Amino acid sequence: MDGVITGSGQWSYVAAAYAMTALVSALVLWRSWRAMRTAEARSDALRKEQRGGRLVI
């Protein structure tokens, strides 16, 4: 049957797919965290500017 992975090759494919999924998920998590930190810093700076130099929460 053509196009079917047989033998131990199928498990290598499954392991690679899981590894790639974990790597991409970690990358998305890291980029989201960095974007959140940047947005928080910009928000704090704007809030400080609006309060006349004092950071009031």
VOVO-859334 format. One record per residue (C-alpha): residue number from 1; residue in three letters; x, y, z. Coordinates in steps of 0.2 Angstrom, whole numbers, plus 2048, in hexadecimal, padded with zeros to 3 digits. Layout:
REM residues N
  tivex  kollum   xx   yy   zz
    NUM     ALA    X    Y    Z
...
END
This chain:
REM residues 57
  tivex  kollum   xx   yy   zz
      1     MET  800  800  800
      2     ASP  808  811  7FB
      3     GLY  808  820  806
      4     VAL  807  817  816
      5     ILE  814  817  823
      6     THR  818  806  829
      7     GLY  823  7FF  836
      8     SER  82C  809  843
      9     GLY  82D  818  837
     10     GLN  81B  81C  83C
     11     TRP  820  81F  84E
     12     SER  82F  82A  849
     13     TYR  822  834  840
     14     VAL  816  835  84F
     15     ALA  825  83A  85A
     16     ALA  82A  848  84E
     17     ALA  819  84E  84D
     18     TYR  817  84F  860
     19     ALA  828  858  861
     20     MET  824  864  854
     21     THR  813  868  85C
     22     ALA  81C  86B  86D
     23     LEU  829  876  866
     24     VAL  81C  881  85C
     25     SER  811  882  86C
     26     ALA  820  888  876
     27     LEU  824  894  869
     28     VAL  813  89B  869
     29     LEU  812  89C  87C
     30     TRP  823  8A5  87C
     31     ARG  81E  8B2  86F
     32     SER  80D  8B5  878
     33     TRP  816  8B8  888
     34     ARG  822  8C4  881
     35     ALA  814  8CD  878
     36     MET  80A  8CE  889
     37     ARG  81A  8D5  892
     38     THR  81C  8E2  884
     39     ALA  80A  8E7  885
     40     GLU  80B  8E8  898
     41     ALA  81A  8F3  898
     42     ARG  812  8FF  88B
     43     SER  802  900  896
     44     ASP  80C  904  8A5
     45     ALA  816  911  89C
     46     LEU  806  919  896
     47     ARG  7FE  918  8A7
     48     LYS  80D  920  8AF
     49     GLU  80D  92E  8A1
     50     GLN  7FB  931  8A4
     51     ARG  7FD  932  8B7
     52     GLY  80A  940  8B6
     53     GLY  819  934  8B8
     54     ARG  812  92A  8C7
     55     LEU  80D  918  8C4
     56     VAL  7FC  916  8CC
     57     ILE  7F2  906  8CA
END
